[in-house]
Amino acid sequence: MNTSPFHRVAVACVLGLFLGGCSLLKPSGITPRTFVLTAAASAAETSPGSTNIVIGIRTVKVPGYLSGKGFAMRQGSNEIVYLEDAEWAERMDNALQRVLAANLCSFIPTDQVRLSLWGAESVSAQVEVNVEQFDVDANGEAVLKAWWRVMSNKGELIDSGRFSASRKGPSPKVDANGAAASMSALVADLSHTLAQVIQRQEK
């Protein structure tokens, strides 16, 4: 089929815009490495044995900038950028709930943790965590700030508080794996706080 010069030019322009749009979506062609938060080393060797405590951990609430899988890096006090060459393997709310559960299993210790719906009488304590900030800056300082509360199986408040801590590690731009390890250590610190509250209640 014959085409006019004008038609050929129009097709070339559309194709050029399409390819240009694709290049804007992936400017560098980088395939990001994927990371997960990890649980703390098991405390089983220093613990007397598994207890009968049953813990329910509700879905962890996170701010909007952590709702995806982007690896957030803080620049200054109010700017967030996402690394091109690193991302999380799962949503941060799911990752935090998973790692809190694994840590509490070790720190209390117990092998009975509920992550979904549970009956009011089926748990010894219920844990709620609301994260304000969880990220790392370009200098490698990881920060976790969160409100938490522990309730009885009847929904009565046992204790509550605000957790705020930081850990110094490698810059995520240089060593994203090391930065992820620093963030995992902060989750372990929060888990220790929650474990102490739950254990006091059970004594």
Secondary structure, 3 states (H helix, E strand, C coil): CCCCHHHHHHHHHHHHHHHHHHHHHCCCCCCCEEECCCCCCCCHHHCCCCCCCCEEECCCECCHHHCCCEEEEEECCCEEEEEEEEEECCCHHHHHHHHHHHHHHHHCCCCCEECCCCCCCCCCEEEEEEEEEEEEECCCEEEEEEEEEEEECCCCEEEEEEEEEEEECCCCCCCHHHHHHHHHHHHHHHHHHHHHHHHHHHC
